[in-house]
Amino acid sequence: MNTVGPYHNRQETYKYFSLPFCVGSKKGISHYHETLGEALQGVELEFSGLDIKFKDDVMQTTYCEVDLDKGRRDAFVYAIKNHYWYQMYIDDLPIWGIVGEADENGEDYYLWTYKKLEIGFNGNRIVDVNLTSEGKVKLVPNTKIQMSYSVKWKKSDVKFEDRFDKYLDPSFFQHRIHWFSIFNSFMMVIFLVGLVSMILMRTLRKDYARYSKEEEMDDMDRDLGDEYGWKQVHGDVFRPSSHPLIFSSLIGSGCQIFAVSLIVIVVAMIEDLYTERGSMLSTAIFVYAATSPVNGYFGGSLYARQGGRRWIKQMFLGAFLIPAMVCGTAFFINFIAIYYHASRAIPFGTMVAVCCICFFVILPLNLVGTILGRNLSGQPNFPCRVNAVPRPIPEKKWFMEPAVIVCLGGILPFGSIFIEMYFIFTSFWAYKIYYVYGFMMLVLVILCIVTVCVTIVCTYFLLNAEDYRWQWTSFLSAASTAIYVYMYSFYYYFFKTKMYGLFQTSFYFGYMAVFSTALGIMCGAIGYMGTSAFVRKIYTNVKID
């Protein structure tokens, strides 16, 4: 038996035997394992005591009885009122069953007491399990309720490799709307790339022509000439950003999140990770730890190029930025889980294991990455010299202000992913298994292209207004996608789910905040990397005295 909990709150789960069910007579179980992912996801496997032998049919047999005093009856009534249902595993195949039901008036409550199991086998492997709940018994205080089960074995043609296919929902995930949304985003990408290349080709060509014409004028004409545009800020455009320590740590973390997303999606496309309990989470944690050098490399080299001196502090900040955010949220939600006695309460041993991964795997690998980054690409090799005195930033129209650009920058990237967000949220917060990782890969690629295009256009307008504070603007205008995703998660909570209660609500909004922030940092880093290459390119091609 795994867990039991309210149907509408997927993450609010309790041990199966926290309800006063009784246990069968058989004591031992041959194998039982709990991985790190299972421990974090609150999987609590306990043996049901049902005696099932391979290919041995069992007629309806009573395996135990529940002595229904007032306290036990109240527990069952509360569970039935809140639509509790339980999950169990037979040979790692999940089965779900409902605890009981109320009559129409809501006065009498009934418990399902008979578990009718049908198990399909192919050769010597179990390939299919069905559970039918029967035996409706009214809950009357101070009576005894007999719990019974039966097992019927039948031959099945399902291959062992395909036994999880019946849990997938192609009509939901491969719906026309899903294909249409991908196609729609794809058209948007083509439009954006076209727009960016047109703006840049035509406008930049004009700019270059104008600047080279000015080169040929004599000094007198040049003083009278109207010099304006992005060339004016060439002495300031490569000035280090404000707060370079935090900035380079964010960029490093964003690059790492991108690497993790890419690798995990590829692994999930090759291996069917949904067939193992908790394997998705275990894979993500392992890949995150293994890709720490990426974070150190990009963060450390950027900090060195910006002339940062406190590189050890930067390395610590970069290494612990994401883990601290995730663990902080988990710690806060853990208190609520402990108060609820939920199975999601993370055991102390697991917490220690996660902390050990942070200190003994992530930190050393981050150090390696930082040292490599500082030594291999830490020299500032900018195409233009940086002036000693920063030039004043002229007045500009309100819509050219960095704050406005930042707010508007996230709309298009969010627009290109929000349908996929619906599918991902539904598989996480409702009972669907997400398996279309090819879609996810496409959406990730589309998101990257859209983000880079949008930030390049924003930066071009900003530099043309002779404002050289492009580093934070390019990062934040892409990262503002996170705000839109979080706003969408509010809509999803109120209109698409029926969650209730403090535990499920805090779990939902806590982890949605973590997800949105991580997505924002990743988008920001992608946006900054693309823009940085663009800025370097345009200033390399222009002649500067």
C-alpha positions in Angstrom: 0.0 0.0 0.0 1.3 3.5 -0.7 -0.7 6.5 0.4 -4.2 7.8 0.9 -5.5 11.4 0.5 -8.1 13.8 -0.8 -8.7 13.4 -4.6 -8.5 17.1 -5.3 -5.3 17.6 -3.4 -2.8 15.5 -5.2 0.2 16.4 -3.0 -1.7 16.0 0.3 -1.1 12.3 1.1 -1.0 10.3 4.3 0.2 6.8 5.1 -2.4 4.3 4.0 -2.7 2.9 7.6 -3.2 6.4 9.1 -6.8 5.5 8.4 -8.0 2.7 10.6 -7.7 0.0 8.0 -6.7 -3.4 9.2 -3.7 -5.5 8.0 -3.8 -9.0 6.5 -2.1 -12.0 8.0 0.9 -12.4 5.7 3.9 -10.7 7.4 7.0 -10.6 5.1 7.6 -8.9 1.8 10.5 -10.0 -0.5 11.8 -6.6 -1.8 11.2 -3.0 -0.8 13.3 0.0 -1.8 13.1 3.7 -1.4 15.3 6.0 -3.5 16.1 9.7 -2.8 13.3 10.8 -5.3 10.7 8.6 -3.5 11.7 9.9 -0.1 11.3 13.5 -1.3 8.0 12.8 -3.1 6.5 11.2 0.0 6.1 7.6 -1.2 5.4 5.5 1.9 5.2 1.9 0.9 3.8 -0.5 3.5 2.8 -4.1 3.1 -0.9 -4.8 2.9 -0.7 -8.3 4.3 -2.7 -9.7 1.4 -1.5 -13.2 0.5 -1.1 -13.3 -3.3 0.9 -16.0 -5.1 1.7 -16.0 -8.8 -1.1 -17.6 -10.9 -3.0 -18.8 -7.8 -6.6 -17.6 -8.0 -8.2 -16.7 -4.6 -11.9 -16.7 -4.2 -13.5 -14.0 -2.0 -11.6 -14.3 1.3 -11.9 -12.2 4.5 -8.4 -11.1 5.5 -9.2 -9.1 8.6 -11.9 -7.1 10.4 -12.2 -3.5 11.6 -13.6 -2.9 15.1 -15.6 0.3 14.4 -15.7 2.4 17.5 -16.7 6.0 17.4 -13.2 7.4 16.8 -12.6 5.0 13.8 -16.0 5.7 12.3 -15.3 9.5 12.5 -12.0 8.9 10.7 -13.6 7.0 7.9 -16.5 9.5 7.6 -14.0 12.4 7.4 -12.1 10.5 4.7 -15.3 9.8 2.7 -16.5 13.4 3.0 -13.2 14.6 1.5 -13.2 12.0 -1.3 -10.2 10.2 0.0 -8.7 7.6 -2.3 -5.7 5.4 -2.0 -2.9 4.2 -4.2 -1.3 0.7 -4.1 1.3 -1.1 -6.1 1.4 -4.6 -7.4 4.8 -5.4 -8.9 5.4 -1.6 -9.3 2.2 -1.1 -11.3 0.1 1.6 -9.6 -3.6 1.0 -8.8 -6.1 3.4 -7.3 -9.2 2.8 -5.3 -11.7 4.9 -3.5 -12.2 4.6 0.3 -16.0 4.9 0.3 -19.0 7.0 -0.6 -21.9 8.9 0.9 -25.5 8.6 -0.1 -27.3 11.5 -1.8 -28.5 13.2 1.3 -25.0 13.0 2.9 -26.4 11.3 6.1 -25.2 7.7 5.7 -21.6 6.8 4.8 -20.5 3.5 3.2 -17.1 1.9 3.1 -16.0 -0.3 0.2 -14.8 -3.5 1.9 -14.1 -5.9 -1.0 -11.0 -5.5 -3.2 -11.5 -7.5 -6.4 -8.1 -7.8 -8.1 -7.7 -9.0 -11.7 -4.0 -9.5 -12.7 -2.9 -10.1 -16.2 0.3 -12.0 -16.9 2.4 -12.6 -20.0 4.9 -15.5 -19.6 6.3 -15.1 -16.1 5.7 -11.3 -15.9 2.8 -9.3 -14.5 1.7 -6.9 -17.2 -1.7 -5.6 -16.1 -3.6 -5.0 -12.9 -7.2 -3.9 -12.3 -8.9 -3.2 -9.0 -12.7 -3.2 -8.6 -14.0 -2.0 -5.2 -17.2 -3.8 -4.1 -19.0 -4.7 -0.9 -20.6 -1.5 0.2 -21.1 -1.5 4.0 -22.8 1.2 6.0 -20.7 2.7 8.7 -22.5 2.1 12.0 -20.7 2.7 15.3 -19.7 -0.3 17.5 -20.0 -2.9 14.7 -17.4 -5.1 13.1 -16.6 -4.7 9.4 -15.0 -7.5 7.5 -12.5 -6.7 4.8 -12.1 -9.2 2.0 -10.2 -9.6 -1.3 -10.2 -12.0 -4.3 -7.5 -12.5 -7.0 -8.2 -13.7 -10.5 -5.2 -14.3 -12.9 -5.7 -14.1 -16.6 -3.4 -14.4 -19.6 -2.7 -11.1 -21.4 -1.0 -10.2 -24.7 0.5 -7.0 -23.4 4.3 -6.9 -23.7 6.2 -6.3 -20.4 7.8 -3.2 -22.0 4.4 -1.7 -22.9 2.7 -2.4 -19.6 2.6 1.3 -18.6 0.9 2.4 -21.8 -2.5 2.1 -20.4 -1.7 4.8 -17.8 -0.8 7.4 -20.5 -3.5 9.6 -21.9 -2.8 10.3 -25.7 -6.2 11.9 -26.2 -5.2 14.6 -23.6 -1.5 15.1 -24.5 -1.7 14.7 -28.3 -4.8 16.7 -28.6 -5.1 18.9 -31.7 -4.8 22.0 -29.5 -1.3 20.8 -28.4 -0.1 20.4 -32.0 -1.8 23.7 -32.9 0.0 25.5 -30.1 3.4 24.2 -31.2 2.6 25.2 -34.7 1.5 28.6 -33.6 4.7 29.2 -31.5 6.7 28.0 -34.5 5.1 30.6 -36.7 5.8 33.2 -34.0 9.5 32.2 -34.0 9.8 32.5 -37.8 8.1 35.9 -37.6 10.3 37.1 -34.8 13.5 35.9 -36.4 12.5 37.6 -39.6 11.7 40.8 -37.8 15.0 40.8 -35.9 17.1 40.0 -38.9 15.3 42.7 -41.0 15.6 45.3 -38.3 19.3 44.5 -37.7 20.3 44.1 -41.4 18.5 47.2 -42.7 18.9 49.5 -39.7 22.5 48.4 -38.9 23.5 48.8 -42.6 22.1 52.3 -42.5 23.9 53.0 -39.2 27.2 51.7 -40.6 26.7 53.8 -43.8 26.0 56.9 -41.7 29.0 56.3 -39.4 31.4 55.6 -42.3 30.1 58.7 -44.1 30.9 60.7 -41.0 34.4 59.2 -41.0 35.0 60.9 -44.4 33.8 64.4 -43.3 36.3 66.9 -42.0 36.2 68.0 -38.4 34.2 71.1 -39.1 31.3 69.2 -40.8 31.4 66.5 -38.1 30.9 69.1 -35.3 27.9 70.4 -37.2 26.7 66.9 -38.0 24.0 65.2 -35.9 25.8 62.3 -34.2 23.3 60.2 -32.4 22.5 56.5 -31.9 24.3 53.5 -30.4 27.8 54.4 -31.6 27.8 57.3 -29.1 28.0 54.9 -26.1 30.9 52.8 -27.4 33.0 54.1 -24.6 30.5 52.9 -21.9 28.8 49.9 -23.4 31.3 47.4 -22.0 31.4 49.1 -18.6 30.9 46.4 -15.9 27.3 46.0 -14.8 26.2 47.3 -11.4 26.4 44.6 -8.7 28.6 42.3 -10.8 28.7 39.7 -8.0 25.0 38.9 -8.0 24.7 39.4 -11.8 27.4 36.8 -12.7 26.0 34.4 -10.1 22.6 34.7 -11.7 24.0 34.2 -15.2 25.9 31.1 -14.1 22.9 29.6 -12.4 20.7 30.3 -15.4 23.2 28.5 -17.7 23.2 25.5 -15.3 19.4 25.4 -15.2 19.4 25.4 -19.0 21.9 22.5 -19.2 19.9 20.5 -16.6 16.6 21.1 -18.5 18.2 20.0 -21.8 19.9 16.9 -20.4 16.8 15.8 -18.3 14.5 16.2 -21.3 16.9 14.2 -23.5 17.2 11.4 -20.9 13.4 11.4 -20.5 12.9 11.1 -24.3 15.3 8.1 -24.4 14.3 6.3 -21.1 10.7 6.1 -20.0 11.3 7.7 -16.6 7.6 7.6 -15.6 7.7 3.9 -15.1 9.9 4.2 -11.9 8.6 5.9 -8.8 10.5 9.1 -8.1 13.1 8.5 -10.9 12.4 11.9 -12.6 13.3 13.7 -9.4 16.4 11.5 -8.7 17.6 12.1 -12.3 17.1 15.9 -12.0 19.0 16.1 -8.7 21.9 13.9 -10.1 22.1 16.0 -13.3 22.0 19.2 -11.4 24.9 18.1 -9.2 26.9 16.9 -12.2 26.4 20.1 -14.2 27.8 22.4 -11.4 31.0 23.1 -13.4 28.8 24.8 -16.0 27.6 27.3 -13.3 31.1 27.9 -12.1 32.5 28.3 -15.6 30.0 30.9 -16.9 29.6 32.7 -13.6 33.3 32.8 -12.8 34.5 33.9 -16.2 31.9 36.7 -16.4 32.8 38.0 -12.9 36.5 38.0 -13.9 35.8 39.8 -17.2 33.9 42.4 -15.2 36.9 43.0 -13.0 35.5 41.3 -9.9 38.0 40.7 -7.1 36.0 38.6 -4.6 35.7 35.5 -6.7 35.4 33.0 -3.8 32.3 34.9 -2.6 30.9 34.8 -6.1 31.6 31.0 -6.3 29.7 30.4 -3.0 26.8 32.6 -4.1 26.6 30.9 -7.5 26.8 27.4 -6.0 24.1 27.9 -3.4 21.7 30.3 -5.1 19.3 27.7 -6.5 19.8 25.0 -3.8 19.1 27.6 -1.1 15.9 28.8 -2.8 14.6 25.2 -3.3 15.6 24.0 0.2 14.3 27.1 1.9 10.8 26.6 0.3 10.9 22.9 1.0 11.9 23.6 4.7 8.9 26.0 5.1 6.4 23.6 3.5 7.9 20.7 5.6 6.7 22.4 8.8 3.2 22.4 7.5 3.6 18.8 6.3 4.8 17.7 9.8 1.9 19.6 11.4 -0.5 17.7 9.1 1.3 14.3 9.7 1.5 14.1 5.9 3.7 11.5 4.1 5.2 14.5 2.2 7.1 15.5 5.4 10.8 15.0 4.3 12.6 12.7 6.8 15.7 14.1 8.5 18.0 11.5 6.8 16.9 12.8 3.4 17.6 16.4 4.4 21.1 15.4 5.5 21.6 13.6 2.2 20.6 16.7 0.2 22.9 18.9 2.3 25.8 16.5 1.7 25.2 16.6 -2.1 25.3 20.5 -1.9 28.5 20.6 0.2 30.5 17.6 -1.1 29.4 17.4 -4.8 28.0 20.8 -6.0 30.5 23.1 -4.3 33.8 21.3 -5.3 32.5 20.9 -8.9 31.6 24.6 -8.9 35.1 25.5 -7.7 36.6 23.5 -10.6 34.3 25.3 -13.1 35.1 28.7 -11.6 38.9 28.2 -11.8 38.6 26.9 -15.4 36.3 29.9 -16.3 38.6 32.5 -14.8 41.7 31.1 -16.5 40.3 30.2 -19.9 38.0 33.1 -20.6 38.4 35.6 -17.7 40.4 38.2 -19.6 38.4 41.3 -20.7 38.7 41.3 -24.5 36.2 44.0 -25.5 36.2 45.5 -29.0 36.1 49.0 -27.5 37.9 50.7 -24.7 35.9 51.7 -21.7 36.1 55.5 -21.0 37.3 56.6 -17.6 34.3 58.8 -16.9 30.8 57.4 -17.6 28.8 59.6 -19.9 25.5 61.0 -18.7 22.4 59.2 -20.0 20.1 61.6 -21.9 16.4 62.0 -21.3 14.2 59.6 -23.3 10.6 58.8 -23.9 8.8 56.8 -21.1 8.5 53.6 -23.2 12.3 53.5 -23.6 12.9 53.4 -19.9 14.5 50.1 -18.8 11.6 49.4 -16.3 9.1 49.5 -19.1 11.2 47.4 -21.5 11.7 44.8 -18.6 7.9 44.5 -18.0 7.1 44.1 -21.7 10.0 41.8 -22.5 8.4 38.7 -20.9 5.1 38.8 -22.8 6.3 37.1 -26.0 8.4 34.3 -24.4 5.4 33.5 -22.1 3.1 33.5 -25.0 5.2 30.9 -26.8 5.1 28.5 -23.8 1.9 29.0 -21.9 -0.1 26.2 -23.6 2.8 23.8 -22.7 2.6 25.1 -19.2 -1.0 24.0 -19.0 0.0 20.4 -19.9 3.0 20.4 -17.5 0.9 21.8 -14.6 -1.8 19.3 -15.3 0.6 16.4 -15.2 2.1 17.6 -11.9 -1.0 18.8 -10.0 -3.5 16.4 -11.4 -3.3 12.7 -12.2 -1.8 12.6 -15.7 1.6 11.1 -16.5 3.6 13.5 -18.7 5.3 11.6 -21.4 5.5 13.8 -24.5 9.0 15.1 -23.9 9.5 15.7 -27.6 7.0 18.5 -27.3 8.8 19.8 -24.3 12.1 19.8 -26.2 10.5 21.8 -29.1 9.0 24.3 -26.7 12.4 24.8 -24.9 14.1 25.5 -28.3 11.3 27.9 -29.3 11.5 29.6 -25.9 15.3 30.1 -26.4 14.9 31.6 -29.8 12.0 33.9 -28.9 13.8 35.1 -25.7 17.1 35.9 -27.6 15.2 37.7 -30.4 13.1 39.8 -27.9 16.1 40.8 -25.8 18.2 41.8 -28.9 15.4 44.1 -30.1 15.0 45.6 -26.6 18.7 46.2 -26.3 19.0 47.7 -29.7 16.3 50.3 -28.9 18.0 50.9 -25.5 21.4 51.5 -27.0 19.9 53.7 -29.7 18.5 55.9 -26.9 22.1 56.2 -25.8 21.5 54.2 -22.6 24.3 51.8 -22.0 22.8 49.9 -19.0 22.0 46.9 -21.2 23.3 44.0 -19.1 20.6 44.0 -16.4 18.0 45.2 -18.8 18.6 42.2 -21.2 18.6 39.8 -18.2 15.5 41.2 -16.6 13.5 41.7 -19.7 13.8 37.9 -20.4 13.5 37.0 -16.8 10.2 38.8 -16.5 8.6 35.7 -18.2 8.6 34.3 -14.6 6.2 37.0 -13.4 3.7 36.0 -16.2 4.1 32.3 -15.5 3.4 32.9 -11.8 0.4 35.0 -12.6 -0.8 32.2 -14.9 -0.4 29.7 -12.0 -2.9 31.8 -10.0 -5.4 31.5 -12.8 -4.7 27.8 -13.0 -5.2 27.3 -9.3 -8.6 29.1 -9.1 -10.1 28.0 -12.4 -8.6 24.6 -13.3 -8.2 22.8 -10.0 -10.3 22.2 -6.9 -7.5 22.3 -4.4 -8.3 23.4 -0.8 -6.7 23.5 2.6 -3.5 25.2 4.0 -1.1 22.3 3.1 -2.0 21.9 -0.5 -2.3 25.7 -1.2 1.1 26.5 0.4 2.6 23.5 -1.4 1.2 24.8 -4.7 2.2 28.4 -4.4 5.5 27.7 -2.8 6.7 25.3 -5.5 5.2 27.3 -8.3 7.3 30.3 -7.0 10.4 28.1 -7.2 9.5 26.8 -10.7 8.8 30.4 -12.0 12.0 31.8 -10.5 14.1 29.0 -11.9 12.5 29.5 -15.3 13.0 33.3 -15.1 16.7 32.9 -14.2 17.2 30.5 -17.1 15.4 32.8 -19.6 17.4 35.7 -18.3 20.7 34.0 -18.8 19.7 32.9 -22.3 18.6 36.4 -23.1 21.9 37.9 -21.7 24.1 35.5 -23.6 22.4 36.2 -26.9 22.4 39.9 -26.4 26.1 39.9 -25.3 27.1 38.2 -28.6 25.0 40.8 -30.5 26.5 43.8 -28.8 30.0 42.5 -29.2 29.3 41.9 -32.9 27.9 45.4 -33.7 30.7 47.2 -31.9 33.4 45.1 -33.6 32.3 46.2 -37.0 32.2 49.9 -36.4 35.3 52.1 -36.8 36.1 54.0 -33.6 38.8 56.6 -33.2 
